Amino acid sequence: MNIGQEVLELLREEITELQYNRYIKQLTYDIKKSTSDMAIFYAPNALVLNWIKNKYTEKIAHLFEIKSGNKVNVKIALKNSTSLKGKKPKNEQKPQHSLLNPSHTFDNFMVGGSNQFAYAAVKSVSESAGEVYNPLFIYGGVGLGKTHLMQSAGNVFQNQGKIVIYTSVEQFLNDFIRHVRNKTMPSFQEKYRKCDVLLIDDVQFLSNKEGIQEEFFHTFEALKGAGKQIILTADKHPKKIGGLEKRLQSRFEWGLVADIQPPELETKIAIIKKKCEINKVKLTNDIINYIATVIESNVREIEGILSKLHAYSQLMHIDIDLAFTKNVLRDQLQENRANLTLDTITNSVAKDLNIKPTEIRSKGRSKNLVYARRISIYLCRELTPNTMPQLAQYFGMKDHTAISHTIKKINELMKNDEDFRVKIEELTNKITSVS
């Protein structure tokens, strides 16, 4: 078994069997053209190529580094492509970065109200490394675009000829442990402290790791003192990362802290349209709107959904319409909403409409309360498996007929009032994002 196959076997342990068999298993490693710093794989078609390129190129490169100790640039081409034939990687083409994804650029990052501040901050840093907002700390939930933004700046810096290192805290830790074992810490320190730009993902995983925090602190100090740019990401504000040394927390806040919020409906629609364009997937507006309404806030999930729809369509020779889309995504949506409770939905509606949750479940008959109660009942029925009698008991109503009447009333309003229908879709989107 060659090193390429060994790496794919390592990856197999970290993904589902379905993903491995459908995509990874189809890769062919070119042992003749691959070198110590470049690994070349061939994919049988564009779908497999794009899926792996977008999702697992970085991970494959990281596994190569673990396996061989060398930094490797992973190239994936179509099986019959001639682009790599007869070409040997030149010395000057050795990567000056770690695991940067060239497809992450500012041009294909969709900007909206939820991420505009973070986008502007990263863009500004990319135009003047080490001069403004150093360090730049970006935080937000999973899949909202933190890594995309960070790597967009990294790609700009790389094109300027700067030495860029992109890594996650997990990879930084693994690298640290390997050099400690091999008694090669000077090499580790030389690598991370002599770069021009350091990009670190998921710094929340530094939590309660005293040894690596100590090393990270000195790396941070060396780079900052030399005027080198540092960009960090995490899932929460530095102040809210437990188990983090105070001196690190304060340094993370030295420059600028910018957050990314879950995208609003309009931004999600724009993201889906852009992804469709990139992946050459044709969807009608009603399908795009449906996906944007039901998808969680994790934007990264969009890529998987589009790949899934495209694959099902190709394999089953079926055109993608709304009914087909709903059927394909049914299990996924049920899983996403499995943790939704009546309290979660009622609290979300109350917060959005500026009403107390207890008032929604009260006997109050004011116009605002009736409006909020009807919406809560409708969403509880749509988003949870609770029966009408169970909902009647929860909302303090006489019996299930009152629930049925409310749902009919909401359906009529949605049919006749476009603004109301959009409001229901937005609330659905917010609630399922929270779940």
C-alpha positions in Angstrom: 0.0 0.0 0.0 1.5 3.4 -1.0 1.3 6.5 1.2 -1.6 7.9 -0.8 -3.7 4.9 -0.1 -2.6 4.9 3.6 -3.7 8.5 3.9 -7.1 7.7 2.4 -7.5 4.8 4.9 -6.7 7.3 7.7 -9.4 9.6 6.4 -11.8 6.7 6.2 -11.7 6.4 10.0 -12.9 10.0 10.4 -15.9 10.1 7.9 -19.0 8.0 7.3 -18.8 4.8 5.3 -21.3 6.3 2.8 -19.0 9.3 2.2 -16.0 7.1 1.9 -17.6 4.7 -0.7 -19.3 7.5 -2.7 -16.4 9.9 -3.0 -13.0 9.1 -1.3 -12.8 5.5 -2.5 -13.0 6.7 -6.1 -9.7 8.7 -5.8 -6.6 7.3 -7.5 -3.1 8.3 -6.2 -0.5 9.0 -8.8 2.6 7.5 -7.1 4.9 8.4 -10.1 4.1 12.1 -10.4 3.7 12.8 -6.7 6.7 14.2 -4.8 7.6 14.8 -1.2 5.8 18.1 -1.3 3.0 17.4 -3.8 0.4 14.6 -3.7 -1.6 14.1 -6.9 -4.9 12.3 -7.0 -7.3 11.7 -9.8 -11.1 11.8 -9.5 -13.4 10.0 -12.0 -15.7 13.0 -12.6 -16.3 16.6 -11.8 -18.9 15.9 -9.0 -16.4 13.8 -7.0 -13.6 16.2 -7.7 -15.5 19.3 -6.5 -17.0 17.6 -3.5 -13.6 16.4 -2.3 -11.8 19.6 -3.2 -14.2 21.7 -1.2 -14.5 19.4 1.8 -11.4 17.3 2.3 -8.4 18.7 0.5 -7.2 20.3 3.7 -7.7 17.2 5.8 -5.9 15.0 3.2 -2.9 17.4 3.3 -2.9 17.4 7.1 -3.0 13.5 7.2 0.0 13.5 4.7 1.9 15.8 7.1 1.1 13.5 10.0 2.1 10.4 8.0 5.3 11.8 6.4 6.3 14.7 8.5 6.3 16.9 5.3 4.0 19.7 4.3 2.2 18.5 1.2 0.2 20.5 -1.4 -2.7 18.2 -2.5 -3.8 18.4 -6.2 -6.9 16.7 -7.4 -7.6 16.5 -11.2 -10.0 14.7 -13.5 -8.8 11.2 -14.4 -8.4 12.0 -18.1 -7.1 15.6 -17.5 -3.8 16.4 -19.3 -3.2 19.5 -17.1 -0.7 17.6 -14.9 0.9 15.4 -17.6 4.5 15.9 -18.2 4.8 18.7 -15.6 6.9 18.3 -12.6 6.4 20.7 -9.7 9.1 23.4 -9.7 11.0 24.2 -6.6 9.6 27.7 -6.6 6.1 26.2 -6.5 6.6 24.8 -3.0 3.8 26.0 -0.9 4.6 28.8 1.5 1.5 28.1 3.5 -0.3 25.3 5.4 -3.5 23.9 4.0 -4.9 27.0 2.4 -7.8 26.4 0.1 -7.4 28.4 -3.1 -11.2 28.5 -3.7 -11.6 30.6 -0.6 -11.6 34.2 -1.9 -13.2 37.5 -1.1 -14.9 37.4 -4.5 -17.0 34.3 -3.7 -17.8 35.2 -0.1 -21.4 36.3 0.1 -21.7 39.5 2.2 -24.8 40.4 4.2 -25.9 42.2 7.3 -24.9 39.2 9.5 -21.2 39.2 8.4 -20.5 42.6 6.9 -18.4 43.9 9.8 -16.2 40.8 9.9 -15.8 40.9 6.1 -14.8 44.6 6.1 -12.3 43.9 9.0 -10.6 41.0 7.2 -10.5 42.8 3.9 -8.9 45.8 5.6 -6.2 43.5 7.2 -5.5 41.8 3.9 -4.6 45.2 2.4 -2.1 46.1 5.2 -0.8 43.1 7.1 0.4 43.8 10.6 -0.6 47.5 10.5 -4.2 47.5 11.5 -6.3 45.1 13.7 -3.5 42.9 14.9 -4.5 40.4 16.1 -7.9 40.1 14.3 -10.2 37.8 16.2 -13.3 36.5 14.4 -15.9 34.5 16.3 -19.3 32.9 15.5 -21.1 29.6 15.1 -20.1 26.6 13.1 -20.2 27.0 9.3 -20.9 30.7 9.1 -17.8 31.5 7.0 -15.0 32.3 9.6 -12.5 29.9 7.9 -13.5 31.2 4.4 -12.8 34.8 5.4 -9.6 33.9 7.1 -8.3 31.9 4.2 -9.3 34.6 1.7 -6.9 36.9 3.5 -4.3 34.1 3.5 -4.6 33.7 -0.2 -4.1 37.4 -0.8 -1.0 37.4 1.4 0.3 34.3 -0.3 -0.1 35.9 -3.7 2.0 38.8 -2.4 4.8 36.4 -1.7 4.4 36.3 2.1 5.0 33.2 4.1 1.6 32.2 5.4 0.8 29.5 7.9 -2.8 28.4 8.3 -3.6 25.7 10.8 -6.2 24.7 13.4 -5.4 24.5 17.1 -5.7 20.7 16.9 -3.1 20.6 14.1 -0.9 23.1 16.1 -1.2 20.8 19.1 -0.3 17.6 17.1 2.6 19.4 15.5 3.8 20.5 19.0 3.5 17.0 20.4 5.4 15.5 17.5 8.3 17.9 17.9 8.4 17.4 21.7 8.7 13.6 21.1 11.3 14.0 18.5 13.2 16.7 20.5 13.0 19.1 17.6 11.3 22.0 19.3 13.7 24.6 17.8 12.4 23.5 14.4 8.8 23.9 15.6 9.5 27.4 16.9 11.4 28.4 13.8 8.4 27.3 11.6 5.7 29.2 13.5 7.7 32.3 14.6 9.3 33.1 11.3 6.2 33.3 9.1 4.8 36.6 7.9 1.1 35.7 8.7 -0.3 33.2 11.1 -3.9 32.0 10.7 -5.2 29.9 13.5 -8.7 28.2 13.5 -10.8 27.2 16.5 -8.7 28.7 19.3 -11.4 27.7 21.8 -9.7 24.3 21.9 -6.8 25.9 23.7 -9.1 25.7 26.7 -7.5 24.0 29.8 -4.3 23.0 27.8 -1.6 24.7 29.9 1.4 23.4 28.0 0.2 24.4 24.5 -1.1 27.7 25.9 2.4 28.5 27.1 3.9 27.7 23.7 1.1 29.6 21.9 1.7 32.7 24.1 5.4 32.9 23.2 4.6 32.3 19.5 2.0 35.1 19.7 4.5 37.5 21.4 7.2 36.8 18.9 5.0 37.4 15.9 3.3 40.5 17.4 6.7 41.9 18.4 8.0 41.5 14.9 4.9 43.2 13.4 3.6 40.0 11.8 -0.1 39.6 11.2 -2.2 37.2 13.3 -5.8 36.2 12.6 -7.7 33.9 14.9 -11.1 32.3 14.9 -13.3 30.8 17.6 -16.9 29.8 18.3 -17.2 32.5 21.0 -15.8 35.8 22.2 -12.4 35.6 24.0 -14.0 36.5 27.3 -16.3 33.5 27.1 -13.7 30.9 26.4 -13.3 29.0 29.7 -10.0 27.6 30.8 -8.0 30.3 28.9 -5.1 32.1 30.6 -5.9 35.7 31.3 -2.8 36.9 29.5 -3.9 35.1 26.3 -7.5 36.4 26.6 -6.2 40.0 26.9 -3.9 39.6 23.9 -6.7 38.2 21.8 -8.6 41.4 22.4 -5.6 43.7 21.7 -6.6 44.3 18.0 -10.1 43.9 16.9 -12.8 41.3 17.8 -15.5 40.8 15.1 -18.4 38.5 15.1 -20.4 36.7 12.4 -24.1 36.1 13.0 -26.3 33.5 11.3 -27.3 34.8 7.9 -30.7 36.3 7.3 -33.0 34.7 4.7 -31.9 37.1 1.9 -28.2 36.3 2.4 -28.9 32.6 2.5 -30.8 32.8 -0.8 -27.8 34.7 -2.3 -25.4 32.1 -1.0 -27.4 29.2 -2.4 -27.6 30.9 -5.8 -23.9 31.5 -5.8 -23.1 27.9 -4.8 -25.5 26.7 -7.6 -23.5 28.8 -10.1 -20.2 27.4 -8.9 -21.3 23.8 -8.8 -23.3 24.0 -12.0 -26.6 22.9 -10.2 -29.8 24.2 -11.7 -32.5 25.0 -9.2 -35.7 27.0 -9.5 -36.4 29.9 -7.2 -39.1 28.0 -5.3 -36.5 25.3 -4.5 -33.9 27.8 -3.5 -36.3 29.6 -1.3 -37.4 26.3 0.3 -33.8 25.3 1.1 -33.0 28.8 2.5 -36.1 28.6 4.8 -35.5 25.1 6.2 -31.7 25.0 6.4 -29.9 25.6 9.6 -27.6 28.5 10.1 -24.7 26.4 9.1 -23.9 27.7 5.7 -21.4 24.9 5.1 -24.4 22.5 5.0 -25.5 24.2 1.7 -22.7 22.6 -0.2 -23.6 19.2 1.0 -27.3 19.7 0.2 -26.6 20.8 -3.3 -24.2 17.8 -3.8 -26.8 15.5 -2.5 -29.5 16.8 -4.7 -27.3 16.7 -7.8 -26.1 13.2 -7.0 -29.6 11.8 -6.5 -30.8 13.5 -9.6 -28.0 12.1 -11.7 -28.2 8.6 -10.3 -31.9 8.3 -10.4 -32.4 10.2 -13.7 -34.9 12.6 -12.1 -35.3 16.3 -12.6 -34.9 18.4 -9.5 -38.2 19.9 -8.5 -39.7 21.0 -5.2 -41.3 17.7 -4.3 -38.1 15.8 -5.1 -36.1 18.3 -3.0 -38.4 17.8 0.0 -38.2 14.1 -0.3 -34.4 14.0 -0.5 -34.0 16.4 2.5 -36.8 14.8 4.6 -34.5 12.7 6.8 -32.0 15.5 7.2 -34.6 18.0 8.3 -36.1 15.6 10.7 -32.7 15.1 12.3 -32.1 18.9 12.4 -35.4 19.5 14.2 -35.3 16.5 16.5 -34.2 18.7 19.5 -36.9 21.3 19.0 -39.3 21.6 22.0 -42.5 23.5 22.5 -40.7 25.8 24.9 -38.0 26.6 22.4 -40.5 27.6 19.7 -42.7 29.6 22.0 -39.7 31.5 23.5 -38.4 32.3 20.1 -41.7 33.7 18.9 -42.1 35.7 22.2 -38.6 37.2 21.8 -39.2 38.1 18.1 -42.6 39.8 18.9 -41.4 41.3 22.2 -43.9 39.4 24.3 -43.4 37.3 27.4 -43.6 33.5 26.8 -46.0 33.2 29.7 -48.4 35.7 28.0 -48.5 33.6 24.9 -49.7 30.7 27.0 -52.1 32.8 29.0 -55.9 33.5 28.4 -55.2 37.0 27.2 -57.2 38.1 24.2 -55.5 41.3 23.1 -54.7 41.5 19.4 -51.0 41.2 19.9 -51.3 38.1 22.1 -53.7 36.3 19.8 -51.4 37.0 16.9 -48.4 35.6 18.8 -50.3 32.6 20.1 -51.6 31.6 16.7 -48.1 31.8 15.2 -46.7 29.7 18.1 -49.3 27.1 17.7 -48.8 26.8 14.0 -45.0 26.5 14.3 -45.3 24.0 17.1 -47.5 21.9 14.9 -45.2 22.2 11.9 -41.8 21.8 13.6 -42.5 19.1 16.3 -44.3 15.7 16.3 -46.7 16.9 19.0 -50.4 16.0 18.4 -53.2 18.6 18.5 -54.5 17.4 21.9 -50.9 17.8 23.3 -50.7 21.3 21.9 -54.2 22.1 23.3 -52.9 21.1 26.7 -49.7 23.0 26.4 -51.4 26.3 25.3 -54.3 25.9 27.8 -57.0 25.4 25.2 -60.2 23.5 25.6 -59.5 20.7 23.1 -57.8 19.9 19.7 -60.6 21.6 17.7 -59.3 25.0 18.9 -55.8 24.1 17.6 -57.2 22.9 14.3 -59.1 26.2 13.9 -56.0 28.2 14.6 -53.9 26.3 12.1 -56.6 26.7 9.4 -56.6 30.5 10.1 -52.8 30.7 9.8 -52.9 28.7 6.5 -55.4 31.2 5.1 -53.3 34.2 6.1 -50.2 32.6 4.5 -52.1 32.0 1.3 -53.5 35.6 1.1 -50.9 37.7 2.8 -47.4 37.6 1.3 -45.8 39.6 4.1 -47.3 37.3 6.7 -46.0 34.2 4.8 -42.5 35.7 4.7 -42.7 36.4 8.5 -43.6 32.8 9.1 -40.7 31.6 6.9 -38.2 33.9 8.7 -39.4 32.7 12.2 -39.1 29.1 11.0 -35.6 29.8 9.8 -34.5 31.4 13.1 -36.0 28.6 15.2 -34.5 25.8 13.2 -31.1 27.6 13.2 -31.2 27.7 17.0 -31.9 23.9 17.1 
